[in-house]
Amino acid sequence: MSDNLDDLVGQLGGELPDDLVQRAVTHRSFAYENGGLPTNERLEFLGDSVLGLVVTEELYRRHPDLPEGQLAKLRAAVVNSRALAEVARTLGIGRYLRLGRGEEASGGRDKSSILADALEALLGAVYIARGLEPTRSVIHELFEPLLEAAASLGAGLDWKTSLQELAASRSLGVPEYHVSESGPDHAKTFHATAVLAGQPAGEGDGRSKKEAEQRAAEQAWTALSPLVPDDAVPDDAVPGDPVSDARTS
């Protein structure tokens, strides 16, 4: 754990009260082991709401012709545990977390759920200290790549649903997932292969089975997507490969 929070605060656009930042990175496991300190859960609750508001408003403005259901899918592409955890990793939030001994030993510094919660708590802290407009600026800076990409993500980051819908439209059957795991119990990694019509269509790695499957589905969906131009099909595409056939149909 790093006690110097200056670098983290700097990435969030300026100064924040020390006690507020400390609370934002305090997991309940640490609070429990240290006499019931305040946790980051209230700030997380606030930050989740502010993030949802800013992202929803931005998507509403960027996509004036989309219906409510599609906007909800785009929002899910940006505001979800996996996406938030990746943003948290780019900020290096893991090394600042205050964790209990059990969470520390089980790899809590890189758990997606803990990282996502801490990022939301930090956004809550920014909102408390600076107000909505400065918080909006921070969110736009951190989430702009996801906002830009959201429109091309099918059903958002629920890639398994997206792939199932796309496979059905191409008469490729229901996707299957073959998953293997490696590493010690406290730091397992998973590798998934998405299979369509008996052929591998995408692969992905993750810190959980679900994450690996989602990444495999993402790769398969991208390969199958009608958004991929015909000239992007690799020269060595094998006839009879469901991915190759679908992309050239």
PyMOL commands that set and color helices and strands:
alter all, ss='L'
color gray80, all
select helices_A, chain A and resi 6-11+18-24+28-33+41-62+68-78+81-91+93-96+101-105+108-110+112-130+132-150+159-169+185-187+209-224+230-232+242-248
alter helices_A, ss='H'
color red, helices_A
select strands_A, chain A and resi 176-182+189-196+199-206
alter strands_A, ss='S'
color yellow, strands_A
deselect
rebuild
show_as cartoon
